[in-house]
Amino acid sequence: MDAKPNEVKIAINGLQLRMYVTRLDRPWIETPFVFEGLFVENAEQLARLRALCRYVYVDINRGLTPDARYVQNEAAARAAERQVFVSEFARLNTTSWQTTATVEAELPEAEQAHQHLEHGIEQMMSDLRDGRELDMSRLREGVGAMIDSVTRNPSAFVWLKAIRKKSGYAYQHALGSSIWAASFGRHLGMNREEIDDLTFAGLLFDVGKTTLPNELLEKTCAFDASDHDAMRGHVQAGVEILERTPGVSKRTVEAVATHHERHDGSGYPRGMRGANIPIFGRLIGLIDSYDAMTTNRPHAHGRSPHQVVMELYNARDTLFQADLVEQFIQTCGVYPTGSLVELSDGRVGVVTAVHDLKRLRPSVMLLLDADKKRLPDFVALDLSTVENDEHGRLLTIRRGLPEGAHGIDPSELFLD
């Protein structure tokens, strides 16, 4: 949020008595202060603000003017963070992955890899719940085969994930996040070792939740303060599991330790912000949020991939670094694979592949006609090559649809 006229953003260490605070780095409702806007009159108020916030906005016309040493120039800060990203991106972007198979050709290989990965995830969760140690060797075959498939064509595996959903949020979330991690790493131009580390982070970032009671994990009503505290403990529990597991890279552990940190400092457990959060932690935090919001959870229904993409876009430079959000949207597309969409001519279909150069014109499998009646045979349509409808009008995607719209069940769509 940018400063308004007469406002100055300052680091919390620069806040002093007799300053007028107009805004915080979090909603006022999350603080013990009753009113929005506060003249800092005593040491108790000052101590509370310093304990709660990393920065605040003060009105220079209504109180003491802050010391210039603590004034935060937001434009300069954004420019500095942008430069950090450019440097990080150049360091990561060392490999140019090419699509070497069509979705149709890759699906059989992806299906085999999918089965290996499913088995590995199920065994991992069973071992951890029963108090056994995590065995990385059981996971490597499935993860390696999945990464091989994703590097050949990322759409095939994402498509399988969309249509082969199982019950069980923990399983589904681990699978989905690892697939998106491999796809994101490929898009960013990471080398194979980096993609491996990022993919394992996507698979393992929630292993600490296996130490939590099922009644907490399956709770459908709102969490109270003690529930939130217990749930936040899964980060450290996961780190401890991975640190005693042979074969887990330091980079993967670091990503798991920081995947709930947020760009604006509002995350946990350390309240890190911006470029102080390791790059792999920032990537996994974004992937975790996207996959969680698109997956049905005990306390919330999943939203459409297109809707979640828009929400992440609106959260750039607050919860998530803007550059990474924009790169992730390039990875999954504005209409990600598995999304239900309505075309400009009224027909309805599901996105089966996203094209690198034409992300607003994906491949779609048409399921319903313009009157929303089921087509006798599904029709494959590649919008990257078909520009007009049968009347010569420009054919586009009109809107994304929520999961289950018009009674469509993705499990009916598997391609033999």
N, C-alpha and C positions, 0 to 999 in steps of 0.2 A: 504494500500500500504506500503510495507516495504522500509526501507531506503536503498539507494544505497551506494557503497563505497564513502567515504569522506563526506557523508551526515549524519546529525543528526536531528532527529525530536525533536522539542522543543515546549513547551506551549507558546502561544502567549505573555504572560506576560514576558517571558524571551527574547523576541526579542529586540535588541538594534540597535542603529546606528552603521554603519560600518560592519554589517553582510550581507552576500550574501545569498539571499533567492532563492533556486532552485525550490521548489514546494510549493503549497498551499494545504489546505484541501478541495479545490474546483477547478474547471477548471479556468484557467486564463481568459478565454473569459467572465466569469461572473464578472470580476473585471474591474476597470478603467485602469489597467496597460496594456500597449501595447505589451510588450515583455514577453516571458516566461523566468524568471530569473531576479532578481532585486538586485542591491546593494543599501542597505538602506542608503541614503545620507542625508536625512533631516527629521525634525519632522513631516512634513505633510505626507510623505510616511509612516512613522512609525505609525502615528495615523490612516491612512486609513487601513493598514494591521490589526491593532488591532481591528478596528471596523468590519472588514470583516471575520476574521478567528479565529478559536480556537487553531489551531496549524499550524506550517509551518516546512519545511525542510530547513536547512542551510548547506552550503558547508564550512567545517571547514578549508579547504586549501585556501579559497579565501576571507576570512574576519575574523572578530573577532570571537573567540571561545566562544560558549555560556556557561553560568554559569551552572555547573553540577546540580544545584537544579531544573532547568527547563527542563533538558533533559528527554525525555520520552522513557523508555525502552519498545519497542513494545512487545517483547516476554514476559516480566514480566506483561505488561498490559493485554495481551491475557490470560495469566495464571490466573491472578486475576479475570478477567471476567468469565473465565471458572469455577472457584471455586464458584463465586456468583451463576452461573446457577445451578451447582450441588446442592448447598444449597437450592435454590428456588425450584428446581425440587423435591427434597426430601420432602420439606414442602408441595408441591401441590399433590405429588403422594401418596395419602392416600387411594384410592379406586381402586379396581381391577374389572373393568366392564367386564362382559362376554357376548358374543354374544349368545342370547337365542332364536333367531328365524332366519329362513332362509329369504332371500330377498323375495321370493315368498309368504311366510306366513305373512311377515310383511307389504307387500304392501297395503292391504286393510286398516290396522290401520294407516299407513303412509298417505294414501290418505285422510282419514277423518281429521287427524291432519293438513294436508296441507291445506284443505279447511278452517278450523278454523283460521289458521295462515294468509292465504290470506285475509280473511275478516278483521281480526284485523289490518293488515298493511294498507289496503285500508281505513279503518275508521280512523286510526291514521293520515294518510297523509291528508285526507279530513278535519279532525278537525283542524290540525295545519295550513293548508292553509287558512281556514276560520276564523282564529284567536281564535279558542277555545283551551282550555287547554288540554294537553295530559292526557288521561285517561288510567292508567296502568291496571285497572281491566279488560278492554276490551281486552288487549293483553295477560293476564296471561293464559287464558284457552288454546289458540292456542299455545303459547310458551311452556307451560307445557306438552301438548300432543305431541308436536314435540320432546322435550327432552326425553320424555318417549320412543318414537319410536327410536330415535337415540341411546339411551343407549341399547336397545334390539338388534338393527342391524343398524349401521350408513349408510350402502350402500343403503337401501331402500329409505330413504328420499332424499339423494343426487341424486339418480336415478330419482326420481319424479321431483326434481328441474331441472334436465338437460332436461327432455322431456316435461315439462309443462311451457316453457318459455313464458312470456307475453311481450307485448310491454310496454315500460316505464322503463327507466333505474333506476330511483330512487326506484321504487317498486322492481324490479328484484334484485337490489344490496342489499337492506335491507333484502330481503328473503334469498338470497344466503349467505350473510355474517353471518346471524344468524344461519343458518344450519351448516356452517363450524365452527362457534364458538362452537356450541354444540358438534360437532364431535371432534374438537381439544381438548376441555376440557375433554371429555371422554378418549381420547387417553393419555392425560397427567396424568390421574388418579385423577382428581379433584373430590371433593365430590359434592353432588347435589346442595348445596347452591352456590358453586363456579361456577359450570356449568351454573346455572341460571343467576348469575351476568354477566358472560362472554357472554352468549347468548343474554341477553338484551343489553349489550354494542354493540354486533354485529348488533343488530336490530336498535339501536337508535343513532349510532355515527354520522349520517348525518342529524339528525333532524334539526340542525341549518340551513341547506340549504333551509328549507321551508320559511325562512325569506328573501331569495334572490330573485331578479326578474327573471321571467321565461326566459327572453331574454338572461340573463347571463348563466343560467343552460342549455339552449338549443343551445348555441352558437357553431357553427361548425368550425369556423376559429380559428386561433391561438389567445390566450389571450394576451392582452397588460398588462403593469405593473399595471394599475388601476384594471383590471379584476382579476389579481392574488391577489391583496390586498383585493378586495371585497370577493373573494372566500375563502381566508384564514380566513375571519371573521366568517365563519360558525362554527368554532370550539368553540369560545366563545359564540356565539349565542346558540349553542346546549347545552353548559354547563348551561347557564342561564335558558333555558327551563326545563332542568332536575332538576336543583336545586329547582325549585318551584313546581315540580311535586311530590306529595306524593307517597311513595312506591318505589322510585328509590334508590338503595343502593349507599353508598359512593364509593364503589369499581367500580361500573358501571360508575358513573360520572367521576371518576379519569381516567378510560380507555378512555372515550370520549374526555376528555381534552388533552390527550397525544397521540392519535392514529396517529397523523401526525409527531410526533417526530421520529428521525431516529438514528440508532446506531452510526453513525459517526458524529453526531451533525449537520447534514445538514437540519434537519426537522424544523417544526414550531409548535406552536408560540414561544416557549422559547429556541429552539436550544439545548435541552437536549441531552445527549449522553449516550450510554452504559447502565450500571446498574442503572444510575440515572433516567432512564425512568421506571415508575412502570411496573411490569411484565404484568399486564392485558393490559396496553397501548401498550406494545411491541407485544403482541399476536394479538390484534385487528388491529394494523398497518399492520402486515403481512397478516392477513385475508382480510382486506380491499384491499390491493394491489393485492392479488391473484384473488379475485372475480372481481375486477374492470377490470383487464387485460384480463379476460376470458369472459367478458360481453360486448356486443355492447354498445358504448357510443355515444352521439351526435357528438363528435369530433374524435372518433377512433373506428375501428372495433375490436371486441374481437378476441384474439388469441387462439390457441388450448391449452387446459389444459396442455398437455405435454410440449409444448413450454414454457409456463409460469412457470412451475415447474423448467425447466432448467434455465430460467432467474433469478428466485429467488435464485437458487443454486449459480449462478454466483455473486449474490449480497450479499452473506453471508459475514459477518464481514465488510461490508461497510454500506449499507442501513439497513441491518437486522442482528441481532445476529446469528452467525453460528449455534449454538446449536438449536435455535428455528426453523430456516429454516429446519434443518435436521429432527427435530421432526415433523414439519408440513408436509414434504414430506412423512414421514412414515404414517401420518394420511390420506392423500389423495392418496398416491401411486404415483409412477413415471408416471403411466398412470391412471389418476383419473377417477372415475365413470363418465360416460357420454362422455368420450373421444372416438373419432373415431380412429381406429388403423388398420394397415395392417399387416397381419401375414407373416411369412417367406414363406408360400406356396402361397402367393398372395391374399388370401381371405381377405375381409374387414368386420369389425364389429364394434360394439360399446361396450365399457366396461360397464358391469352392476353391478359388485361388485369387491371390492379390498380385498384380503385376508391378514390378519394380518401377517402371517408368510411367505407368498410368494407374495410379492408386485410386483414382475416383472411378475407374472403369474396369472392375474386376471381372472374372469369369463367374457366371451365375447358373445354377441349375433351376430352371423354371418349374414350378409345382402347381400353380393356380393360374387360371386365365383371368382376363380383365374383370369378370364377374365374380371372381374369387371361388370358382368351381375347380375341383381337382382335375388336372390334365390327365388324359388316359395314359400317356407316356411322358416321363420327365424329359425336358428339352434342355440341352446344354447350350449356353449362349455366352460368347466371349465378347464383352463390351469393349475390349481394347481393339477389336477388329470390326465389330458391327456398330455403326454410328447412328443409324436411323431405324425407325419402326416400319411396319408394312405400309404406312401411309406417307412415308418420306419425312416424318418429323424426327427431330433429334431425340434419340433414346437415351435416357439418363436414369440414375437412381433417384427416385422422388424422396424416399425417406427410409430410415431403418425401422424395423418392427421388433417388438419385444419377443422374447423366447416364448414359443407356444402359440403365437398369433395364428388365428384361423385354424386352430387345432392341429398345427403341423408338428409332428414328432420327428426330431432329427434321426432317431434310431432306424427310421424307415428308409433312410437315404444311403445306406452303405452300397458302395459300388463293387460288385463282384468282378 
